[in-house]
Amino acid sequence: MIEMTLREIADVVGGTLHDVPDPQVRVTGSVEFDSRRIGSGDLFLALPGERADGHDYATVAVEAGAVAVLAARPVGVPAIVVGPKPGTVPASSVALAGDSDGSGAAVLAALADLAHASIERLTAAGGLTVIGVTGSSGKTSTKDLLAAVLAPLGPVIAPPGSFNNELGHPWTALRADANTRFLVLEMSARGPGHIAALASVAPPRIGVVLNVGTAHLGEFGSREAIAKTKGELVEALPSDGVAVLNADDPQVAAMASRTSATVTTVGQSSGADIRATDIHLDDQARAGFTMHTPAGSARIRLSVHGEHQVGNALSAAAVGLACGADLDTVATALSGATAASARRMDVRTTGEGVTVVNDSYNANPDSVRAALKALVTMSRAGATPRRSWAVLGEMGELGEESVIEHDRIGRLAVRLDVDRLVVVGTGRPSRAMHQGAVMEGSWGEESILVPDIGAAIALLEDEVETGDVVLVKASKSVGLWEVAEYLTSAERAGDRRGSTEAAQ
């Protein structure tokens, strides 16, 4: 963030100073909500959580170097204290866990005000371009590709992982300072108005809409409602901005009528402004394709995995070109970009020759379908086909469609001829996925339902063989990454070596 005095911050957020000896002391560092990450000159954000209340760590934060605390009540150390504001959009359930008295909402509203003031000053100075990315799936992967494409043009700030809600969004925006040229922000929503609210915190000049799928269908009720909310991003763009829209998704393409910004379409459609042809996947499901743009054509060979990354790459290319990059720079950056966020199509091969695809950070029907297709591509490439395993858990936030969508995924695994489907969980959606596979034509133990992560690990430990390809994917609440991390762990490698030596 730009440097501000405590008095300036209090004025911006509508707070009052408590226990502040000198209101002119400046915050020269960052804003942090984890007291363990506080450094000299920082501002500590006191948020209530499910297990702890940040207000209880105010003294620790100041002792660690924080100039003051942004809080909902006096905390006995220098603080800017804020109260509830009417009309604020509720934050995500994660950000507000344990917020019984509304203090978390008050602090988050103040954080948003502070981020807005900082971004407003930086953009007024003419040095910062804000890029927003939304979609039902692919936001994080696209954000990482965008950061790679824009890096040759100047310093880039992008969120770590999927910091895309009412806490992560302003927190990321406050990482930008006078040296930052590009700020890339993911924008997620659990209801109408959420993306508009995020866009008001850090107004974007460029907006990317990837797709309209079924993620959070339980909250929205229909794909049409999801499309309406995703389109809030393009509605927030200025007339001199750029909207990058997926021409292959009719609901996204229709958003062109909702913005006064210049529209650039991307996709495989023949009419797309930036399009991909001649797509081929290698034995790791990494796509090579020819990218056609108004500036010419270039051959791209991606280092990230899955055919779905082609559309993400085209969107990143459109932004890069709009920001002044030349075609060669964009092509080189895309070809060299790797997955920067954890547990998203993270492909590793163990010493035993087992390929593990850790895509366990989160899951919705669209992303699971893409991951299954990548799994099958990887297992069938090469002279000798390899055995494919899909270890899948529940997909959350699907509402009344949950059972239907899980059934469809089970059936798709059979249609794609995945060799082994391991469904983890005892709930109705997990049972529906397994039953869908059985009804589609699975027999014997091609599909198996196990009760928990431990049972999944035990099954894989007994049956996975050299050369197998194992996909692990579920909503993050399931914690299925433990399976992938065990398969690639030194602990397992040691156990396996010990077992082999004993057998000999």
MIROKOL-975353 format. One record per residue (C-alpha): residue number from 1; residue in one letter; x, y, z. Coordinates in steps of 0.02 Angstrom, whole numbers, plus 50000, padded with zeros to 5 digits. Layout:
SITE, num, residu, px, py, pz
SITE, NUM, a, X, Y, Z
...
% end
This chain:
SITE, num, residu, px, py, pz
SITE, 1, m, 50000, 50000, 50000
SITE, 2, i, 50052, 50180, 49989
SITE, 3, e, 50120, 50252, 50150
SITE, 4, m, 49988, 50335, 50260
SITE, 5, t, 49985, 50408, 50434
SITE, 6, l, 49871, 50333, 50564
SITE, 7, r, 49766, 50491, 50556
SITE, 8, e, 49747, 50472, 50367
SITE, 9, i, 49697, 50290, 50385
SITE, 10, a, 49570, 50333, 50520
SITE, 11, d, 49493, 50465, 50408
SITE, 12, v, 49486, 50344, 50260
SITE, 13, v, 49401, 50204, 50357
SITE, 14, g, 49292, 50313, 50468
SITE, 15, g, 49377, 50251, 50627
SITE, 16, t, 49437, 50330, 50789
SITE, 17, l, 49612, 50325, 50860
SITE, 18, h, 49637, 50237, 51027
SITE, 19, d, 49799, 50232, 51128
SITE, 20, v, 49892, 50318, 50987
SITE, 21, p, 50030, 50433, 51054
SITE, 22, d, 50066, 50510, 50883
SITE, 23, p, 49933, 50511, 50745
SITE, 24, q, 50066, 50560, 50619
SITE, 25, v, 50159, 50395, 50634
SITE, 26, r, 50159, 50313, 50463
SITE, 27, v, 50118, 50137, 50409
SITE, 28, t, 50264, 50098, 50295
SITE, 29, g, 50239, 49911, 50276
SITE, 30, s, 50093, 49799, 50231
SITE, 31, v, 49927, 49750, 50308
SITE, 32, e, 49925, 49577, 50388
SITE, 33, f, 49790, 49475, 50474
SITE, 34, d, 49910, 49341, 50537
SITE, 35, s, 50011, 49404, 50686
SITE, 36, r, 50148, 49280, 50642
SITE, 37, r, 50181, 49373, 50479
SITE, 38, i, 50194, 49547, 50554
SITE, 39, g, 50349, 49648, 50514
SITE, 40, s, 50411, 49821, 50556
SITE, 41, g, 50296, 49960, 50498
SITE, 42, d, 50145, 49847, 50464
SITE, 43, l, 49962, 49871, 50509
SITE, 44, f, 49882, 49722, 50597
SITE, 45, l, 49704, 49674, 50550
SITE, 46, a, 49609, 49604, 50700
SITE, 47, l, 49481, 49480, 50634
SITE, 48, p, 49376, 49355, 50730
SITE, 49, g, 49402, 49177, 50672
SITE, 50, e, 49328, 49007, 50703
SITE, 51, r, 49467, 48958, 50822
SITE, 52, a, 49540, 49126, 50879
SITE, 53, d, 49501, 49312, 50883
SITE, 54, g, 49632, 49426, 50808
SITE, 55, h, 49596, 49555, 50942
SITE, 56, d, 49678, 49438, 51067
SITE, 57, y, 49840, 49449, 50969
SITE, 58, a, 49848, 49638, 50956
SITE, 59, t, 49985, 49658, 51085
SITE, 60, v, 50088, 49519, 51006
SITE, 61, a, 50073, 49604, 50836
SITE, 62, v, 50130, 49773, 50903
SITE, 63, e, 50276, 49692, 50992
SITE, 64, a, 50323, 49612, 50826
SITE, 65, g, 50332, 49781, 50742
SITE, 66, a, 50155, 49831, 50694
SITE, 67, v, 50126, 50019, 50700
SITE, 68, a, 49945, 49994, 50752
SITE, 69, v, 49794, 49880, 50743
SITE, 70, l, 49638, 49898, 50637
SITE, 71, a, 49507, 49834, 50757
SITE, 72, a, 49325, 49833, 50807
SITE, 73, r, 49360, 49880, 50988
SITE, 74, p, 49502, 49955, 51092
SITE, 75, v, 49640, 49828, 51122
SITE, 76, g, 49760, 49917, 51241
SITE, 77, v, 49887, 49958, 51107
SITE, 78, p, 49884, 50088, 50966
SITE, 79, a, 49727, 50053, 50864
SITE, 80, i, 49608, 50122, 50736
SITE, 81, v, 49436, 50065, 50795
SITE, 82, v, 49291, 50048, 50673
SITE, 83, g, 49108, 50006, 50693
SITE, 84, p, 48979, 49921, 50582
SITE, 85, k, 48928, 50006, 50419
SITE, 86, p, 48754, 49984, 50347
SITE, 87, g, 48736, 49912, 50174
SITE, 88, t, 48902, 49821, 50164
SITE, 89, v, 48904, 49657, 50069
SITE, 90, p, 48928, 49510, 50190
SITE, 91, a, 49097, 49429, 50179
SITE, 92, s, 49124, 49246, 50143
SITE, 93, s, 49087, 49118, 50276
SITE, 94, v, 49273, 49081, 50289
SITE, 95, a, 49319, 49262, 50325
SITE, 96, l, 49180, 49284, 50451
SITE, 97, a, 49190, 49119, 50544
SITE, 98, g, 49160, 49158, 50727
SITE, 99, d, 49095, 49334, 50693
SITE, 100, s, 48947, 49329, 50812
SITE, 101, d, 48939, 49516, 50845
SITE, 102, g, 48975, 49586, 50672
SITE, 103, s, 49148, 49649, 50720
SITE, 104, g, 49228, 49552, 50578
SITE, 105, a, 49114, 49632, 50450
SITE, 106, a, 49159, 49803, 50518
SITE, 107, v, 49346, 49770, 50505
SITE, 108, l, 49328, 49696, 50330
SITE, 109, a, 49228, 49848, 50273
SITE, 110, a, 49368, 49958, 50339
SITE, 111, l, 49497, 49852, 50249
SITE, 112, a, 49400, 49875, 50087
SITE, 113, d, 49395, 50064, 50112
SITE, 114, l, 49581, 50068, 50144
SITE, 115, a, 49618, 49964, 49990
SITE, 116, h, 49506, 50074, 49884
SITE, 117, a, 49594, 50233, 49942
SITE, 118, s, 49766, 50158, 49906
SITE, 119, i, 49717, 50096, 49731
SITE, 120, e, 49630, 50260, 49690
SITE, 121, r, 49789, 50358, 49725
SITE, 122, l, 49898, 50235, 49629
SITE, 123, t, 49789, 50235, 49474
SITE, 124, a, 49770, 50424, 49480
SITE, 125, a, 49959, 50435, 49471
SITE, 126, g, 49947, 50341, 49306
SITE, 127, g, 50064, 50197, 49345
SITE, 128, l, 49945, 50056, 49391
SITE, 129, t, 49830, 49947, 49286
SITE, 130, v, 49705, 49837, 49378
SITE, 131, i, 49651, 49673, 49296
SITE, 132, g, 49504, 49573, 49364
SITE, 133, v, 49475, 49389, 49324
SITE, 134, t, 49315, 49293, 49357
SITE, 135, g, 49234, 49131, 49301
SITE, 136, s, 49163, 48972, 49374
SITE, 137, s, 49330, 48884, 49351
SITE, 138, g, 49506, 48924, 49296
SITE, 139, k, 49528, 49090, 49388
SITE, 140, t, 49684, 49040, 49482
SITE, 141, s, 49769, 48959, 49333
SITE, 142, t, 49731, 49110, 49225
SITE, 143, k, 49791, 49228, 49360
SITE, 144, d, 49958, 49136, 49362
SITE, 145, l, 49972, 49145, 49172
SITE, 146, l, 49929, 49330, 49176
SITE, 147, a, 50066, 49364, 49301
SITE, 148, a, 50191, 49275, 49188
SITE, 149, v, 50135, 49369, 49032
SITE, 150, l, 50138, 49540, 49116
SITE, 151, a, 50301, 49518, 49211
SITE, 152, p, 50412, 49571, 49063
SITE, 153, l, 50317, 49737, 49058
SITE, 154, g, 50343, 49784, 49241
SITE, 155, p, 50314, 49733, 49422
SITE, 156, v, 50157, 49627, 49448
SITE, 157, i, 50057, 49593, 49605
SITE, 158, a, 49943, 49440, 49601
SITE, 159, p, 49861, 49346, 49745
SITE, 160, p, 49943, 49191, 49817
SITE, 161, g, 49833, 49041, 49781
SITE, 162, s, 49648, 49086, 49773
SITE, 163, f, 49640, 49243, 49878
SITE, 164, n, 49481, 49303, 49795
SITE, 165, n, 49350, 49343, 49927
SITE, 166, e, 49308, 49494, 50035
SITE, 167, l, 49467, 49468, 50137
SITE, 168, g, 49590, 49409, 50006
SITE, 169, h, 49539, 49535, 49875
SITE, 170, p, 49576, 49697, 49971
SITE, 171, w, 49725, 49615, 50058
SITE, 172, t, 49801, 49580, 49887
SITE, 173, a, 49758, 49754, 49823
SITE, 174, l, 49854, 49828, 49970
SITE, 175, r, 50012, 49737, 49912
SITE, 176, a, 50022, 49861, 49768
SITE, 177, d, 50133, 50012, 49793
SITE, 178, a, 50207, 50152, 49689
SITE, 179, n, 50321, 50029, 49598
SITE, 180, t, 50181, 49911, 49546
SITE, 181, r, 50128, 49922, 49365
SITE, 182, f, 49998, 49782, 49359
SITE, 183, l, 49879, 49718, 49492
SITE, 184, v, 49795, 49552, 49447
SITE, 185, l, 49644, 49508, 49553
SITE, 186, e, 49536, 49353, 49559
SITE, 187, m, 49353, 49389, 49591
SITE, 188, s, 49236, 49257, 49661
SITE, 189, a, 49057, 49269, 49720
SITE, 190, r, 48929, 49173, 49821
SITE, 191, g, 48784, 49284, 49774
SITE, 192, p, 48726, 49432, 49669
SITE, 193, g, 48817, 49594, 49701
SITE, 194, h, 48976, 49515, 49766
SITE, 195, i, 49082, 49544, 49611
SITE, 196, a, 49016, 49722, 49595
SITE, 197, a, 49070, 49751, 49775
SITE, 198, l, 49243, 49682, 49743
SITE, 199, a, 49259, 49787, 49585
SITE, 200, s, 49218, 49942, 49686
SITE, 201, v, 49364, 49907, 49802
SITE, 202, a, 49494, 49902, 49663
SITE, 203, p, 49410, 49964, 49503
SITE, 204, p, 49477, 49862, 49356
SITE, 205, r, 49522, 49933, 49187
SITE, 206, i, 49532, 49760, 49110
SITE, 207, g, 49409, 49620, 49150
SITE, 208, v, 49421, 49437, 49101
SITE, 209, v, 49270, 49321, 49107
SITE, 210, l, 49320, 49140, 49079
SITE, 211, n, 49160, 49038, 49088
SITE, 212, v, 48992, 49014, 49169
SITE, 213, g, 48979, 48843, 49249
SITE, 214, t, 48899, 48761, 49399
SITE, 215, a, 49017, 48812, 49539
SITE, 216, h, 48916, 48882, 49686
SITE, 217, l, 48755, 48828, 49600
SITE, 218, g, 48679, 48799, 49772
SITE, 219, e, 48699, 48982, 49817
SITE, 220, f, 48643, 49053, 49649
SITE, 221, g, 48505, 48931, 49601
SITE, 222, s, 48535, 48935, 49413
SITE, 223, r, 48670, 48961, 49282
SITE, 224, e, 48578, 49117, 49224
SITE, 225, a, 48599, 49192, 49397
SITE, 226, i, 48784, 49146, 49395
SITE, 227, a, 48803, 49230, 49224
SITE, 228, k, 48717, 49387, 49286
SITE, 229, t, 48837, 49398, 49432
SITE, 230, k, 48994, 49360, 49332
SITE, 231, g, 48943, 49497, 49212
SITE, 232, e, 48955, 49624, 49352
SITE, 233, l, 49141, 49629, 49312
SITE, 234, v, 49118, 49693, 49134
SITE, 235, e, 48986, 49816, 49194
SITE, 236, a, 49117, 49892, 49310
SITE, 237, l, 49242, 49927, 49170
SITE, 238, p, 49269, 50106, 49109
SITE, 239, s, 49235, 50153, 48928
SITE, 240, d, 49422, 50156, 48894
SITE, 241, g, 49442, 49982, 48970
SITE, 242, v, 49449, 49809, 48893
SITE, 243, a, 49332, 49661, 48920
SITE, 244, v, 49407, 49492, 48875
SITE, 245, l, 49266, 49368, 48844
SITE, 246, n, 49263, 49183, 48804
SITE, 247, a, 49184, 49168, 48633
SITE, 248, d, 49158, 48981, 48658
SITE, 249, d, 49038, 49007, 48804
SITE, 250, p, 48874, 49085, 48743
SITE, 251, q, 48832, 49157, 48913
SITE, 252, v, 49001, 49243, 48923
SITE, 253, a, 48998, 49303, 48743
SITE, 254, a, 48827, 49383, 48776
SITE, 255, m, 48908, 49495, 48908
SITE, 256, a, 48977, 49604, 48768
SITE, 257, s, 48812, 49701, 48772
SITE, 258, r, 48836, 49741, 48956
SITE, 259, t, 48992, 49847, 48942
SITE, 260, s, 49049, 50008, 48860
SITE, 261, a, 49229, 49944, 48860
SITE, 262, t, 49317, 49876, 48707
SITE, 263, v, 49277, 49691, 48690
SITE, 264, t, 49408, 49563, 48642
SITE, 265, t, 49346, 49385, 48616
SITE, 266, v, 49452, 49229, 48638
SITE, 267, g, 49425, 49045, 48604
SITE, 268, q, 49424, 48913, 48469
SITE, 269, s, 49275, 48989, 48379
SITE, 270, s, 49318, 49050, 48206
SITE, 271, g, 49254, 49224, 48246
SITE, 272, a, 49359, 49249, 48402
SITE, 273, d, 49481, 49395, 48398
SITE, 274, i, 49616, 49287, 48476
SITE, 275, r, 49594, 49103, 48438
SITE, 276, a, 49682, 48936, 48447
SITE, 277, t, 49697, 48806, 48309
SITE, 278, d, 49796, 48645, 48284
SITE, 279, i, 49786, 48595, 48467
SITE, 280, h, 49888, 48442, 48516
SITE, 281, l, 49922, 48369, 48688
SITE, 282, d, 50085, 48284, 48738
SITE, 283, d, 50101, 48135, 48856
SITE, 284, q, 50083, 48253, 49006
SITE, 285, a, 49924, 48332, 48936
SITE, 286, r, 50018, 48493, 48899
SITE, 287, a, 49943, 48584, 48751
SITE, 288, g, 50031, 48648, 48598
SITE, 289, f, 49931, 48759, 48480
SITE, 290, t, 49940, 48899, 48355
SITE, 291, m, 49878, 49065, 48423
SITE, 292, h, 49805, 49187, 48297
SITE, 293, t, 49794, 49371, 48346
SITE, 294, p, 49772, 49536, 48256
SITE, 295, a, 49960, 49557, 48278
SITE, 296, g, 50000, 49393, 48191
SITE, 297, s, 50014, 49209, 48236
SITE, 298, a, 50130, 49112, 48350
SITE, 299, r, 50154, 48933, 48403
SITE, 300, i, 50129, 48906, 48589
SITE, 301, r, 50183, 48754, 48690
SITE, 302, l, 50114, 48765, 48866
SITE, 303, s, 50205, 48697, 49018
SITE, 304, v, 50044, 48684, 49120
SITE, 305, h, 49933, 48531, 49109
SITE, 306, g, 49761, 48505, 49032
SITE, 307, e, 49676, 48557, 48870
SITE, 308, h, 49569, 48679, 48970
SITE, 309, q, 49726, 48784, 48992
SITE, 310, v, 49716, 48837, 48809
SITE, 311, g, 49570, 48954, 48843
SITE, 312, n, 49658, 49020, 48999
SITE, 313, a, 49814, 49055, 48897
SITE, 314, l, 49715, 49146, 48762
SITE, 315, s, 49638, 49258, 48894
SITE, 316, a, 49809, 49297, 48967
SITE, 317, a, 49874, 49335, 48793
SITE, 318, a, 49731, 49455, 48760
SITE, 319, v, 49772, 49551, 48918
SITE, 320, g, 49957, 49554, 48880
SITE, 321, l, 49929, 49623, 48706
SITE, 322, a, 49806, 49752, 48773
SITE, 323, c, 49940, 49809, 48896
SITE, 324, g, 50069, 49836, 48761
SITE, 325, a, 50164, 49672, 48752
SITE, 326, d, 50218, 49613, 48580
SITE, 327, l, 50169, 49443, 48513
SITE, 328, d, 50341, 49364, 48537
SITE, 329, t, 50347, 49419, 48718
SITE, 330, v, 50174, 49347, 48751
SITE, 331, a, 50215, 49182, 48664
SITE, 332, t, 50378, 49161, 48759
SITE, 333, a, 50297, 49199, 48926
SITE, 334, l, 50152, 49079, 48897
SITE, 335, s, 50267, 48937, 48843
SITE, 336, g, 50376, 48960, 48996
SITE, 337, a, 50241, 48985, 49127
SITE, 338, t, 50221, 48850, 49258
SITE, 339, a, 50087, 48821, 49389
SITE, 340, a, 50125, 48945, 49527
SITE, 341, s, 49982, 48900, 49645
SITE, 342, a, 49984, 48742, 49750
SITE, 343, r, 49873, 48590, 49721
SITE, 344, r, 49814, 48642, 49549
SITE, 345, m, 49860, 48516, 49414
SITE, 346, d, 50025, 48489, 49504
SITE, 347, v, 50100, 48341, 49410
SITE, 348, r, 50241, 48243, 49491
SITE, 349, t, 50317, 48073, 49455
SITE, 350, t, 50379, 47974, 49604
SITE, 351, g, 50539, 47874, 49610
SITE, 352, e, 50434, 47719, 49579
SITE, 353, g, 50369, 47790, 49416
SITE, 354, v, 50194, 47834, 49477
SITE, 355, t, 50128, 47998, 49407
SITE, 356, v, 50023, 48095, 49533
SITE, 357, v, 49910, 48236, 49475
SITE, 358, n, 49871, 48340, 49629
SITE, 359, d, 49722, 48449, 49582
SITE, 360, s, 49649, 48440, 49755
SITE, 361, y, 49633, 48624, 49801
SITE, 362, n, 49451, 48632, 49749
SITE, 363, a, 49324, 48554, 49633
SITE, 364, n, 49165, 48589, 49537
SITE, 365, p, 49086, 48489, 49395
SITE, 366, d, 49176, 48587, 49258
SITE, 367, s, 49348, 48574, 49336
SITE, 368, v, 49326, 48389, 49375
SITE, 369, r, 49277, 48354, 49195
SITE, 370, a, 49432, 48446, 49134
SITE, 371, a, 49544, 48353, 49256
SITE, 372, l, 49472, 48183, 49206
SITE, 373, k, 49505, 48219, 49023
SITE, 374, a, 49684, 48269, 49064
SITE, 375, l, 49705, 48108, 49164
SITE, 376, v, 49648, 48001, 49019
SITE, 377, t, 49759, 48094, 48896
SITE, 378, m, 49911, 48067, 49007
SITE, 379, s, 49875, 47883, 49033
SITE, 380, r, 49849, 47844, 48849
SITE, 381, a, 49994, 47941, 48775
SITE, 382, g, 50149, 47847, 48725
SITE, 383, a, 50178, 47676, 48652
SITE, 384, t, 50113, 47585, 48806
SITE, 385, p, 49951, 47644, 48888
SITE, 386, r, 49959, 47666, 49077
SITE, 387, r, 49828, 47627, 49207
SITE, 388, s, 49726, 47779, 49261
SITE, 389, w, 49659, 47812, 49436
SITE, 390, a, 49536, 47949, 49482
SITE, 391, v, 49526, 47978, 49670
SITE, 392, l, 49378, 48095, 49691
SITE, 393, g, 49287, 48171, 49839
SITE, 394, e, 49132, 48275, 49855
SITE, 395, m, 49106, 48438, 49760
SITE, 396, g, 49030, 48567, 49876
SITE, 397, e, 48904, 48709, 49857
SITE, 398, l, 48797, 48627, 49721
SITE, 399, g, 48633, 48637, 49814
SITE, 400, e, 48488, 48534, 49748
SITE, 401, e, 48590, 48484, 49596
SITE, 402, s, 48725, 48399, 49702
SITE, 403, v, 48668, 48219, 49683
SITE, 404, i, 48637, 48241, 49496
SITE, 405, e, 48806, 48321, 49465
SITE, 406, h, 48898, 48187, 49564
SITE, 407, d, 48806, 48052, 49468
SITE, 408, r, 48860, 48134, 49305
SITE, 409, i, 49042, 48134, 49357
SITE, 410, g, 49035, 47949, 49400
SITE, 411, r, 48959, 47911, 49231
SITE, 412, l, 49087, 48020, 49141
SITE, 413, a, 49232, 47926, 49222
SITE, 414, v, 49163, 47766, 49146
SITE, 415, r, 49133, 47844, 48975
SITE, 416, l, 49312, 47909, 48973
SITE, 417, d, 49370, 47733, 49018
SITE, 418, v, 49459, 47781, 49178
SITE, 419, d, 49529, 47616, 49243
SITE, 420, r, 49495, 47642, 49428
SITE, 421, l, 49378, 47765, 49512
SITE, 422, v, 49401, 47785, 49700
SITE, 423, v, 49260, 47888, 49777
SITE, 424, v, 49301, 47952, 49951
SITE, 425, g, 49161, 47988, 50076
SITE, 426, t, 49002, 47921, 50151
SITE, 427, g, 48882, 48061, 50107
SITE, 428, r, 48743, 48053, 49981
SITE, 429, p, 48841, 48145, 49844
SITE, 430, s, 48988, 48023, 49857
SITE, 431, r, 48869, 47875, 49849
SITE, 432, a, 48786, 47954, 49696
SITE, 433, m, 48954, 47969, 49607
SITE, 434, h, 48996, 47787, 49640
SITE, 435, q, 48821, 47730, 49592
SITE, 436, g, 48828, 47833, 49433
SITE, 437, a, 48985, 47741, 49381
SITE, 438, v, 48906, 47572, 49421
SITE, 439, m, 48748, 47613, 49324
SITE, 440, e, 48848, 47677, 49175
SITE, 441, g, 48933, 47510, 49156
SITE, 442, s, 49071, 47492, 49284
SITE, 443, w, 49090, 47316, 49349
SITE, 444, g, 49192, 47226, 49479
SITE, 445, e, 49302, 47350, 49572
SITE, 446, e, 49327, 47478, 49433
SITE, 447, s, 49232, 47597, 49547
SITE, 448, i, 49250, 47581, 49734
SITE, 449, l, 49176, 47684, 49875
SITE, 450, v, 49289, 47708, 50026
SITE, 451, p, 49237, 47795, 50187
SITE, 452, d, 49381, 47914, 50216
SITE, 453, i, 49554, 47976, 50169
SITE, 454, g, 49641, 47841, 50269
SITE, 455, a, 49548, 47705, 50177
SITE, 456, a, 49591, 47785, 50010
SITE, 457, i, 49775, 47791, 50055
SITE, 458, a, 49774, 47609, 50110
SITE, 459, l, 49692, 47554, 49947
SITE, 460, l, 49815, 47650, 49840
SITE, 461, e, 49963, 47589, 49942
SITE, 462, d, 49911, 47409, 49908
SITE, 463, e, 49862, 47425, 49725
SITE, 464, v, 49950, 47568, 49636
SITE, 465, e, 50090, 47505, 49525
SITE, 466, t, 50237, 47576, 49430
SITE, 467, g, 50178, 47676, 49279
SITE, 468, d, 50005, 47715, 49348
SITE, 469, v, 49933, 47891, 49336
SITE, 470, v, 49834, 47949, 49488
SITE, 471, l, 49722, 48103, 49490
SITE, 472, v, 49668, 48171, 49659
SITE, 473, k, 49527, 48299, 49660
SITE, 474, a, 49389, 48361, 49776
SITE, 475, s, 49323, 48519, 49856
SITE, 476, k, 49451, 48588, 49978
SITE, 477, s, 49340, 48553, 50129
SITE, 478, v, 49368, 48367, 50100
SITE, 479, g, 49557, 48383, 50127
SITE, 480, l, 49595, 48255, 49992
SITE, 481, w, 49766, 48332, 49960
SITE, 482, e, 49827, 48218, 50100
SITE, 483, v, 49812, 48074, 49977
SITE, 484, a, 49918, 48159, 49844
SITE, 485, e, 50045, 48218, 49970
SITE, 486, y, 50063, 48044, 50043
SITE, 487, l, 50088, 47966, 49871
SITE, 488, t, 50230, 48088, 49834
SITE, 489, s, 50304, 48090, 50010
SITE, 490, a, 50476, 48033, 50063
SITE, 491, e, 50389, 47936, 50202
SITE, 492, r, 50300, 47826, 50077
SITE, 493, a, 50456, 47804, 49972
SITE, 494, g, 50549, 47747, 50128
SITE, 495, d, 50410, 47627, 50176
SITE, 496, r, 50407, 47553, 50003
SITE, 497, r, 50596, 47530, 49999
SITE, 498, g, 50588, 47444, 50168
SITE, 499, s, 50451, 47327, 50109
SITE, 500, t, 50550, 47283, 49953
SITE, 501, e, 50709, 47249, 50051
SITE, 502, a, 50614, 47140, 50175
SITE, 503, a, 50537, 47040, 50035
SITE, 504, q, 50708, 47008, 49961
% end
